[in-house]
């Protein structure tokens, strides 16, 4: 299952997408860290399928 959240600021549009099972985890690769525990609220949104994500990403800035 995918979670998607859309943010708008003026004419700009950001689409945040995350696999639901990753929420609450901290991912590390070398010096890179993606903290999906601390920043879960940024990604938690509507449950969507691949087609819905594709539609939104086509209009993201």
mmCIF file of the N, C-alpha and C atoms, coordinates in Angstrom:
data_MODEL
# 
_entry.id   MODEL 
# 
loop_
_atom_site.group_PDB 
_atom_site.id 
_atom_site.type_symbol 
_atom_site.label_atom_id 
_atom_site.label_alt_id 
_atom_site.label_comp_id 
_atom_site.label_asym_id 
_atom_site.label_entity_id 
_atom_site.label_seq_id 
_atom_site.pdbx_PDB_ins_code 
_atom_site.Cartn_x 
_atom_site.Cartn_y 
_atom_site.Cartn_z 
_atom_site.occupancy 
_atom_site.B_iso_or_equiv 
_atom_site.pdbx_formal_charge 
_atom_site.auth_seq_id 
_atom_site.auth_comp_id 
_atom_site.auth_asym_id 
_atom_site.auth_atom_id 
_atom_site.pdbx_PDB_model_num 
ATOM 1   N N  . UNK A 1 1  ? 0.842  -1.172 0.000   1.00 0.00 ? 1  UNK A N  1 
ATOM 2   C CA . UNK A 1 1  ? 0.000  0.000  0.000   1.00 0.00 ? 1  UNK A CA 1 
ATOM 3   C C  . UNK A 1 1  ? 0.889  1.237  0.000   1.00 0.00 ? 1  UNK A C  1 
ATOM 4   N N  . UNK A 1 2  ? 0.496  2.227  -0.762  1.00 0.00 ? 2  UNK A N  1 
ATOM 5   C CA . UNK A 1 2  ? 1.210  3.494  -0.843  1.00 0.00 ? 2  UNK A CA 1 
ATOM 6   C C  . UNK A 1 2  ? 0.423  4.572  -0.119  1.00 0.00 ? 2  UNK A C  1 
ATOM 7   N N  . UNK A 1 3  ? 1.147  5.486  0.508   1.00 0.00 ? 3  UNK A N  1 
ATOM 8   C CA . UNK A 1 3  ? 0.542  6.656  1.124   1.00 0.00 ? 3  UNK A CA 1 
ATOM 9   C C  . UNK A 1 3  ? 1.005  7.871  0.329   1.00 0.00 ? 3  UNK A C  1 
ATOM 10  N N  . UNK A 1 4  ? 0.079  8.790  0.055   1.00 0.00 ? 4  UNK A N  1 
ATOM 11  C CA . UNK A 1 4  ? 0.415  9.970  -0.727  1.00 0.00 ? 4  UNK A CA 1 
ATOM 12  C C  . UNK A 1 4  ? -0.197 11.198 -0.076  1.00 0.00 ? 4  UNK A C  1 
ATOM 13  N N  . UNK A 1 5  ? 0.599  12.258 -0.074  1.00 0.00 ? 5  UNK A N  1 
ATOM 14  C CA . UNK A 1 5  ? 0.126  13.528 0.446   1.00 0.00 ? 5  UNK A CA 1 
ATOM 15  C C  . UNK A 1 5  ? 0.593  14.617 -0.507  1.00 0.00 ? 5  UNK A C  1 
ATOM 16  N N  . UNK A 1 6  ? -0.280 15.561 -0.811  1.00 0.00 ? 6  UNK A N  1 
ATOM 17  C CA . UNK A 1 6  ? 0.027  16.640 -1.735  1.00 0.00 ? 6  UNK A CA 1 
ATOM 18  C C  . UNK A 1 6  ? 0.057  17.963 -0.990  1.00 0.00 ? 6  UNK A C  1 
ATOM 19  N N  . UNK A 1 7  ? 1.077  18.751 -1.270  1.00 0.00 ? 7  UNK A N  1 
ATOM 20  C CA . UNK A 1 7  ? 1.232  20.070 -0.657  1.00 0.00 ? 7  UNK A CA 1 
ATOM 21  C C  . UNK A 1 7  ? 1.215  21.116 -1.762  1.00 0.00 ? 7  UNK A C  1 
ATOM 22  N N  . UNK A 1 8  ? 0.545  22.230 -1.501  1.00 0.00 ? 8  UNK A N  1 
ATOM 23  C CA . UNK A 1 8  ? 0.507  23.332 -2.469  1.00 0.00 ? 8  UNK A CA 1 
ATOM 24  C C  . UNK A 1 8  ? 0.935  24.625 -1.784  1.00 0.00 ? 8  UNK A C  1 
ATOM 25  N N  . UNK A 1 9  ? 1.741  25.377 -2.488  1.00 0.00 ? 9  UNK A N  1 
ATOM 26  C CA . UNK A 1 9  ? 2.183  26.702 -2.030  1.00 0.00 ? 9  UNK A CA 1 
ATOM 27  C C  . UNK A 1 9  ? 2.207  27.591 -3.257  1.00 0.00 ? 9  UNK A C  1 
ATOM 28  N N  . UNK A 1 10 ? 1.199  28.438 -3.378  1.00 0.00 ? 10 UNK A N  1 
ATOM 29  C CA . UNK A 1 10 ? 1.077  29.253 -4.577  1.00 0.00 ? 10 UNK A CA 1 
ATOM 30  C C  . UNK A 1 10 ? 0.882  28.359 -5.789  1.00 0.00 ? 10 UNK A C  1 
ATOM 31  N N  . UNK A 1 11 ? 1.747  28.507 -6.774  1.00 0.00 ? 11 UNK A N  1 
ATOM 32  C CA . UNK A 1 11 ? 1.663  27.693 -7.992  1.00 0.00 ? 11 UNK A CA 1 
ATOM 33  C C  . UNK A 1 11 ? 2.442  26.387 -7.885  1.00 0.00 ? 11 UNK A C  1 
ATOM 34  N N  . UNK A 1 12 ? 3.149  26.201 -6.784  1.00 0.00 ? 12 UNK A N  1 
ATOM 35  C CA . UNK A 1 12 ? 3.983  25.015 -6.622  1.00 0.00 ? 12 UNK A CA 1 
ATOM 36  C C  . UNK A 1 12 ? 3.200  23.847 -6.026  1.00 0.00 ? 12 UNK A C  1 
ATOM 37  N N  . UNK A 1 13 ? 3.571  22.633 -6.434  1.00 0.00 ? 13 UNK A N  1 
ATOM 38  C CA . UNK A 1 13 ? 2.906  21.422 -5.943  1.00 0.00 ? 13 UNK A CA 1 
ATOM 39  C C  . UNK A 1 13 ? 3.960  20.362 -5.660  1.00 0.00 ? 13 UNK A C  1 
ATOM 40  N N  . UNK A 1 14 ? 3.970  19.883 -4.415  1.00 0.00 ? 14 UNK A N  1 
ATOM 41  C CA . UNK A 1 14 ? 4.882  18.816 -3.990  1.00 0.00 ? 14 UNK A CA 1 
ATOM 42  C C  . UNK A 1 14 ? 4.043  17.583 -3.694  1.00 0.00 ? 14 UNK A C  1 
ATOM 43  N N  . UNK A 1 15 ? 4.491  16.440 -4.169  1.00 0.00 ? 15 UNK A N  1 
ATOM 44  C CA . UNK A 1 15 ? 3.799  15.178 -3.917  1.00 0.00 ? 15 UNK A CA 1 
ATOM 45  C C  . UNK A 1 15 ? 4.741  14.280 -3.119  1.00 0.00 ? 15 UNK A C  1 
ATOM 46  N N  . UNK A 1 16 ? 4.324  13.895 -1.929  1.00 0.00 ? 16 UNK A N  1 
ATOM 47  C CA . UNK A 1 16 ? 5.107  13.001 -1.074  1.00 0.00 ? 16 UNK A CA 1 
ATOM 48  C C  . UNK A 1 16 ? 4.464  11.619 -1.122  1.00 0.00 ? 16 UNK A C  1 
ATOM 49  N N  . UNK A 1 17 ? 5.273  10.605 -1.437  1.00 0.00 ? 17 UNK A N  1 
ATOM 50  C CA . UNK A 1 17 ? 4.778  9.230  -1.554  1.00 0.00 ? 17 UNK A CA 1 
ATOM 51  C C  . UNK A 1 17 ? 5.695  8.310  -0.761  1.00 0.00 ? 17 UNK A C  1 
ATOM 52  N N  . UNK A 1 18 ? 5.084  7.359  -0.051  1.00 0.00 ? 18 UNK A N  1 
ATOM 53  C CA . UNK A 1 18 ? 5.871  6.432  0.758   1.00 0.00 ? 18 UNK A CA 1 
ATOM 54  C C  . UNK A 1 18 ? 5.144  5.092  0.856   1.00 0.00 ? 18 UNK A C  1 
ATOM 55  N N  . UNK A 1 19 ? 5.908  4.009  0.854   1.00 0.00 ? 19 UNK A N  1 
ATOM 56  C CA . UNK A 1 19 ? 5.317  2.696  1.141   1.00 0.00 ? 19 UNK A CA 1 
ATOM 57  C C  . UNK A 1 19 ? 4.860  2.703  2.594   1.00 0.00 ? 19 UNK A C  1 
ATOM 58  N N  . UNK A 1 20 ? 3.644  2.314  2.844   1.00 0.00 ? 20 UNK A N  1 
ATOM 59  C CA . UNK A 1 20 ? 3.073  2.368  4.187   1.00 0.00 ? 20 UNK A CA 1 
ATOM 60  C C  . UNK A 1 20 ? 3.891  1.583  5.206   1.00 0.00 ? 20 UNK A C  1 
ATOM 61  N N  . UNK A 1 21 ? 4.481  0.473  4.795   1.00 0.00 ? 21 UNK A N  1 
ATOM 62  C CA . UNK A 1 21 ? 5.231  -0.354 5.741   1.00 0.00 ? 21 UNK A CA 1 
ATOM 63  C C  . UNK A 1 21 ? 6.544  0.294  6.177   1.00 0.00 ? 21 UNK A C  1 
ATOM 64  N N  . UNK A 1 22 ? 6.957  1.372  5.507   1.00 0.00 ? 22 UNK A N  1 
ATOM 65  C CA . UNK A 1 22 ? 8.191  2.071  5.892   1.00 0.00 ? 22 UNK A CA 1 
ATOM 66  C C  . UNK A 1 22 ? 7.973  3.149  6.950   1.00 0.00 ? 22 UNK A C  1 
ATOM 67  N N  . UNK A 1 23 ? 6.722  3.582  7.117   1.00 0.00 ? 23 UNK A N  1 
ATOM 68  C CA . UNK A 1 23 ? 6.417  4.600  8.124   1.00 0.00 ? 23 UNK A CA 1 
ATOM 69  C C  . UNK A 1 23 ? 6.842  4.073  9.494   1.00 0.00 ? 23 UNK A C  1 
ATOM 70  N N  . UNK A 1 24 ? 7.550  4.905  10.240  1.00 0.00 ? 24 UNK A N  1 
ATOM 71  C CA . UNK A 1 24 ? 8.019  4.519  11.558  1.00 0.00 ? 24 UNK A CA 1 
ATOM 72  C C  . UNK A 1 24 ? 9.418  3.948  11.576  1.00 0.00 ? 24 UNK A C  1 
ATOM 73  N N  . UNK A 1 25 ? 10.039 3.841  10.399  1.00 0.00 ? 25 UNK A N  1 
ATOM 74  C CA . UNK A 1 25 ? 11.393 3.277  10.315  1.00 0.00 ? 25 UNK A CA 1 
ATOM 75  C C  . UNK A 1 25 ? 12.408 4.379  10.021  1.00 0.00 ? 25 UNK A C  1 
ATOM 76  N N  . UNK A 1 26 ? 13.661 4.083  10.295  1.00 0.00 ? 26 UNK A N  1 
ATOM 77  C CA . UNK A 1 26 ? 14.769 4.965  9.948   1.00 0.00 ? 26 UNK A CA 1 
ATOM 78  C C  . UNK A 1 26 ? 15.640 4.200  8.960   1.00 0.00 ? 26 UNK A C  1 
ATOM 79  N N  . UNK A 1 27 ? 15.796 4.755  7.758   1.00 0.00 ? 27 UNK A N  1 
ATOM 80  C CA . UNK A 1 27 ? 16.575 4.114  6.707   1.00 0.00 ? 27 UNK A CA 1 
ATOM 81  C C  . UNK A 1 27 ? 17.929 4.802  6.590   1.00 0.00 ? 27 UNK A C  1 
ATOM 82  N N  . UNK A 1 28 ? 18.993 4.014  6.512   1.00 0.00 ? 28 UNK A N  1 
ATOM 83  C CA . UNK A 1 28 ? 20.349 4.556  6.420   1.00 0.00 ? 28 UNK A CA 1 
ATOM 84  C C  . UNK A 1 28 ? 21.097 3.898  5.266   1.00 0.00 ? 28 UNK A C  1 
ATOM 85  N N  . UNK A 1 29 ? 21.845 4.726  4.550   1.00 0.00 ? 29 UNK A N  1 
ATOM 86  C CA . UNK A 1 29 ? 22.759 4.236  3.528   1.00 0.00 ? 29 UNK A CA 1 
ATOM 87  C C  . UNK A 1 29 ? 23.967 5.168  3.549   1.00 0.00 ? 29 UNK A C  1 
ATOM 88  N N  . UNK A 1 30 ? 25.063 4.680  4.078   1.00 0.00 ? 30 UNK A N  1 
ATOM 89  C CA . UNK A 1 30 ? 26.238 5.532  4.250   1.00 0.00 ? 30 UNK A CA 1 
ATOM 90  C C  . UNK A 1 30 ? 25.900 6.679  5.188   1.00 0.00 ? 30 UNK A C  1 
ATOM 91  N N  . UNK A 1 31 ? 26.146 7.902  4.726   1.00 0.00 ? 31 UNK A N  1 
ATOM 92  C CA . UNK A 1 31 ? 25.846 9.080  5.534   1.00 0.00 ? 31 UNK A CA 1 
ATOM 93  C C  . UNK A 1 31 ? 24.410 9.572  5.362   1.00 0.00 ? 31 UNK A C  1 
ATOM 94  N N  . UNK A 1 32 ? 23.683 9.016  4.414   1.00 0.00 ? 32 UNK A N  1 
ATOM 95  C CA . UNK A 1 32 ? 22.305 9.431  4.163   1.00 0.00 ? 32 UNK A CA 1 
ATOM 96  C C  . UNK A 1 32 ? 21.354 8.777  5.151   1.00 0.00 ? 32 UNK A C  1 
ATOM 97  N N  . UNK A 1 33 ? 20.417 9.564  5.670   1.00 0.00 ? 33 UNK A N  1 
ATOM 98  C CA . UNK A 1 33 ? 19.431 9.056  6.619   1.00 0.00 ? 33 UNK A CA 1 
ATOM 99  C C  . UNK A 1 33 ? 18.060 9.575  6.207   1.00 0.00 ? 33 UNK A C  1 
ATOM 100 N N  . UNK A 1 34 ? 17.076 8.686  6.119   1.00 0.00 ? 34 UNK A N  1 
ATOM 101 C CA . UNK A 1 34 ? 15.684 9.057  5.898   1.00 0.00 ? 34 UNK A CA 1 
ATOM 102 C C  . UNK A 1 34 ? 14.915 8.601  7.129   1.00 0.00 ? 34 UNK A C  1 
ATOM 103 N N  . UNK A 1 35 ? 14.531 9.551  7.954   1.00 0.00 ? 35 UNK A N  1 
ATOM 104 C CA . UNK A 1 35 ? 13.881 9.245  9.219   1.00 0.00 ? 35 UNK A CA 1 
ATOM 105 C C  . UNK A 1 35 ? 12.363 9.287  9.043   1.00 0.00 ? 35 UNK A C  1 
ATOM 106 N N  . UNK A 1 36 ? 11.780 8.121  8.768   1.00 0.00 ? 36 UNK A N  1 
ATOM 107 C CA . UNK A 1 36 ? 10.334 8.019  8.565   1.00 0.00 ? 36 UNK A CA 1 
ATOM 108 C C  . UNK A 1 36 ? 9.610  7.768  9.883   1.00 0.00 ? 36 UNK A C  1 
ATOM 109 N N  . UNK A 1 37 ? 10.346 7.851  10.968  1.00 0.00 ? 37 UNK A N  1 
ATOM 110 C CA . UNK A 1 37 ? 9.752  7.821  12.301  1.00 0.00 ? 37 UNK A CA 1 
ATOM 111 C C  . UNK A 1 37 ? 9.484  9.270  12.716  1.00 0.00 ? 37 UNK A C  1 
ATOM 112 N N  . UNK A 1 38 ? 10.502 10.078 12.670  1.00 0.00 ? 38 UNK A N  1 
ATOM 113 C CA . UNK A 1 38 ? 10.391 11.478 13.087  1.00 0.00 ? 38 UNK A CA 1 
ATOM 114 C C  . UNK A 1 38 ? 9.511  12.287 12.132  1.00 0.00 ? 38 UNK A C  1 
ATOM 115 N N  . UNK A 1 39 ? 9.613  12.005 10.839  1.00 0.00 ? 39 UNK A N  1 
ATOM 116 C CA . UNK A 1 39 ? 8.892  12.791 9.835   1.00 0.00 ? 39 UNK A CA 1 
ATOM 117 C C  . UNK A 1 39 ? 7.734  12.033 9.183   1.00 0.00 ? 39 UNK A C  1 
ATOM 118 N N  . UNK A 1 40 ? 7.163  11.097 9.892   1.00 0.00 ? 40 UNK A N  1 
ATOM 119 C CA . UNK A 1 40 ? 6.053  10.288 9.363   1.00 0.00 ? 40 UNK A CA 1 
ATOM 120 C C  . UNK A 1 40 ? 4.886  11.152 8.904   1.00 0.00 ? 40 UNK A C  1 
ATOM 121 N N  . UNK A 1 41 ? 4.617  12.226 9.629   1.00 0.00 ? 41 UNK A N  1 
ATOM 122 C CA . UNK A 1 41 ? 3.456  13.059 9.298   1.00 0.00 ? 41 UNK A CA 1 
ATOM 123 C C  . UNK A 1 41 ? 3.579  13.711 7.918   1.00 0.00 ? 41 UNK A C  1 
ATOM 124 N N  . UNK A 1 42 ? 4.808  13.892 7.426   1.00 0.00 ? 42 UNK A N  1 
ATOM 125 C CA . UNK A 1 42 ? 4.997  14.472 6.100   1.00 0.00 ? 42 UNK A CA 1 
ATOM 126 C C  . UNK A 1 42 ? 4.451  13.542 5.020   1.00 0.00 ? 42 UNK A C  1 
ATOM 127 N N  . UNK A 1 43 ? 4.571  12.236 5.233   1.00 0.00 ? 43 UNK A N  1 
ATOM 128 C CA . UNK A 1 43 ? 4.176  11.245 4.234   1.00 0.00 ? 43 UNK A CA 1 
ATOM 129 C C  . UNK A 1 43 ? 2.792  10.649 4.470   1.00 0.00 ? 43 UNK A C  1 
ATOM 130 N N  . UNK A 1 44 ? 2.322  10.670 5.708   1.00 0.00 ? 44 UNK A N  1 
ATOM 131 C CA . UNK A 1 44 ? 1.038  10.021 5.997   1.00 0.00 ? 44 UNK A CA 1 
ATOM 132 C C  . UNK A 1 44 ? -0.085 10.809 5.349   1.00 0.00 ? 44 UNK A C  1 
ATOM 133 N N  . UNK A 1 45 ? -0.790 10.121 4.486   1.00 0.00 ? 45 UNK A N  1 
ATOM 134 C CA . UNK A 1 45 ? -1.873 10.757 3.761   1.00 0.00 ? 45 UNK A CA 1 
ATOM 135 C C  . UNK A 1 45 ? -2.851 9.704  3.285   1.00 0.00 ? 45 UNK A C  1 
ATOM 136 N N  . UNK A 1 46 ? -3.321 9.908  2.091   1.00 0.00 ? 46 UNK A N  1 
ATOM 137 C CA . UNK A 1 46 ? -4.334 9.043  1.498   1.00 0.00 ? 46 UNK A CA 1 
ATOM 138 C C  . UNK A 1 46 ? -3.708 7.738  0.990   1.00 0.00 ? 46 UNK A C  1 
ATOM 139 N N  . UNK A 1 47 ? -4.402 6.633  1.183   1.00 0.00 ? 47 UNK A N  1 
ATOM 140 C CA . UNK A 1 47 ? -3.984 5.349  0.609   1.00 0.00 ? 47 UNK A CA 1 
ATOM 141 C C  . UNK A 1 47 ? -4.326 5.383  -0.874  1.00 0.00 ? 47 UNK A C  1 
ATOM 142 N N  . UNK A 1 48 ? -3.332 5.107  -1.707  1.00 0.00 ? 48 UNK A N  1 
ATOM 143 C CA . UNK A 1 48 ? -3.528 5.217  -3.160  1.00 0.00 ? 48 UNK A CA 1 
ATOM 144 C C  . UNK A 1 48 ? -2.866 4.051  -3.886  1.00 0.00 ? 48 UNK A C  1 
ATOM 145 N N  . UNK A 1 49 ? -3.215 3.922  -5.163  1.00 0.00 ? 49 UNK A N  1 
ATOM 146 C CA . UNK A 1 49 ? -2.564 2.912  -6.002  1.00 0.00 ? 49 UNK A CA 1 
ATOM 147 C C  . UNK A 1 49 ? -1.552 3.601  -6.917  1.00 0.00 ? 49 UNK A C  1 
ATOM 148 N N  . UNK A 1 50 ? -0.818 2.816  -7.673  1.00 0.00 ? 50 UNK A N  1 
ATOM 149 C CA . UNK A 1 50 ? 0.221  3.349  -8.560  1.00 0.00 ? 50 UNK A CA 1 
ATOM 150 C C  . UNK A 1 50 ? -0.327 4.371  -9.557  1.00 0.00 ? 50 UNK A C  1 
ATOM 151 N N  . UNK A 1 51 ? -1.506 4.122  -10.080 1.00 0.00 ? 51 UNK A N  1 
ATOM 152 C CA . UNK A 1 51 ? -2.085 5.023  -11.081 1.00 0.00 ? 51 UNK A CA 1 
ATOM 153 C C  . UNK A 1 51 ? -2.362 6.401  -10.493 1.00 0.00 ? 51 UNK A C  1 
ATOM 154 N N  . UNK A 1 52 ? -2.837 6.462  -9.258  1.00 0.00 ? 52 UNK A N  1 
ATOM 155 C CA . UNK A 1 52 ? -3.109 7.747  -8.603  1.00 0.00 ? 52 UNK A CA 1 
ATOM 156 C C  . UNK A 1 52 ? -1.811 8.510  -8.366  1.00 0.00 ? 52 UNK A C  1 
ATOM 157 N N  . UNK A 1 53 ? -0.764 7.798  -7.972  1.00 0.00 ? 53 UNK A N  1 
ATOM 158 C CA . UNK A 1 53 ? 0.547  8.435  -7.771  1.00 0.00 ? 53 UNK A CA 1 
ATOM 159 C C  . UNK A 1 53 ? 1.047  9.000  -9.091  1.00 0.00 ? 53 UNK A C  1 
ATOM 160 N N  . UNK A 1 54 ? 0.952  8.223  -10.146 1.00 0.00 ? 54 UNK A N  1 
ATOM 161 C CA . UNK A 1 54 ? 1.418  8.692  -11.455 1.00 0.00 ? 54 UNK A CA 1 
ATOM 162 C C  . UNK A 1 54 ? 0.681  9.953  -11.892 1.00 0.00 ? 54 UNK A C  1 
ATOM 163 N N  . UNK A 1 55 ? -0.635 9.982  -11.722 1.00 0.00 ? 55 UNK A N  1 
ATOM 164 C CA . UNK A 1 55 ? -1.421 11.168 -12.103 1.00 0.00 ? 55 UNK A CA 1 
ATOM 165 C C  . UNK A 1 55 ? -0.937 12.404 -11.349 1.00 0.00 ? 55 UNK A C  1 
ATOM 166 N N  . UNK A 1 56 ? -0.715 12.269 -10.037 1.00 0.00 ? 56 UNK A N  1 
ATOM 167 C CA . UNK A 1 56 ? -0.287 13.403 -9.238  1.00 0.00 ? 56 UNK A CA 1 
ATOM 168 C C  . UNK A 1 56 ? 1.125  13.848 -9.602  1.00 0.00 ? 56 UNK A C  1 
ATOM 169 N N  . UNK A 1 57 ? 2.019  12.894 -9.805  1.00 0.00 ? 57 UNK A N  1 
ATOM 170 C CA . UNK A 1 57 ? 3.405  13.249 -10.124 1.00 0.00 ? 57 UNK A CA 1 
ATOM 171 C C  . UNK A 1 57 ? 3.525  13.963 -11.469 1.00 0.00 ? 57 UNK A C  1 
ATOM 172 N N  . UNK A 1 58 ? 2.631  13.670 -12.388 1.00 0.00 ? 58 UNK A N  1 
ATOM 173 C CA . UNK A 1 58 ? 2.659  14.349 -13.685 1.00 0.00 ? 58 UNK A CA 1 
ATOM 174 C C  . UNK A 1 58 ? 2.380  15.838 -13.577 1.00 0.00 ? 58 UNK A C  1 
ATOM 175 N N  . UNK A 1 59 ? 1.722  16.252 -12.497 1.00 0.00 ? 59 UNK A N  1 
ATOM 176 C CA . UNK A 1 59 ? 1.388  17.667 -12.317 1.00 0.00 ? 59 UNK A CA 1 
ATOM 177 C C  . UNK A 1 59 ? 2.212  18.326 -11.205 1.00 0.00 ? 59 UNK A C  1 
ATOM 178 N N  . UNK A 1 60 ? 3.145  17.593 -10.612 1.00 0.00 ? 60 UNK A N  1 
ATOM 179 C CA . UNK A 1 60 ? 3.990  18.165 -9.554  1.00 0.00 ? 60 UNK A CA 1 
ATOM 180 C C  . UNK A 1 60 ? 5.033  19.088 -10.167 1.00 0.00 ? 60 UNK A C  1 
ATOM 181 N N  . UNK A 1 61 ? 5.413  20.091 -9.379  1.00 0.00 ? 61 UNK A N  1 
ATOM 182 C CA . UNK A 1 61 ? 6.438  21.021 -9.859  1.00 0.00 ? 61 UNK A CA 1 
ATOM 183 C C  . UNK A 1 61 ? 7.775  20.701 -9.237  1.00 0.00 ? 61 UNK A C  1 
# 
